[in-house]
């Protein structure tokens, strides 16, 4: 039996996957800020066709989701004993591909909200309220709690992944974690569609919320607080249309 010491080399070994994901997320943020940072954020697809929208969506997901996923990736890497770099690349790619597939309904929602922005302000207000309410209610459901619990305490999933046979293990593990992550966070992405998919301020705030939900000790409390706040927005938008300016026609779109 080979004994592993707990020196600096082991610490670097454990943190390397997390560091690489953080670097990838930072690169995605730099691209998004330099490419889209000067655009006015409006609900809709920004005139992009589905393939271009999916490409932009995937980069946005890498920027927003990889920081909160880095600890899970680091934990999974400790179960990999050979060809670690290539296998972690497969794990991460499978995770991102699950979210990339979610770009299709995101495109449909963004297209619908873009069309709603041309409706009379009263109709746009009702649309914004519906999305706020849907997001908020989901944040309070048992399904949200279950998915968030899996993301916050992934040790049970590591045992499941260890039982996956054959070369498809990393692909299945990454996709499995991606599905739970999607189940945890899709309601927050729906809020992003209201504010504008490329609203950088909204992206920053929601990235912070996602990271706190998954990693902070009070993450589950924060998730419920966000749900209550979103339901409150569904009511408040009728008195303060500026909460969803792109849909209500109240001033410049933004957060």
Secondary structure, DSSP 8 states (H G I E B T S, - for coil): ------SHHHHHHHHHHHHHHHHHHHHHHHHHHHHHTTS---SS-TT--HHHHHHHHHHHHHHHHHHHHHHHHHHHHTT--SSHHHHHHHHHHHHHHHHHHTHHHHHHHHHHHHHHTTS-HHHHHHHHHHHHHHHHHHHTSHHHHHHHHHHH-THHHHHHHHT--STTHHHHHHHHHHHHHHHHHHHHHHHHHHH-TT-HHHHHHHHHHHHHHHHSTTHHHHHHHHHHHHHHHHHHTTT-GGGGHHHH--SSS--
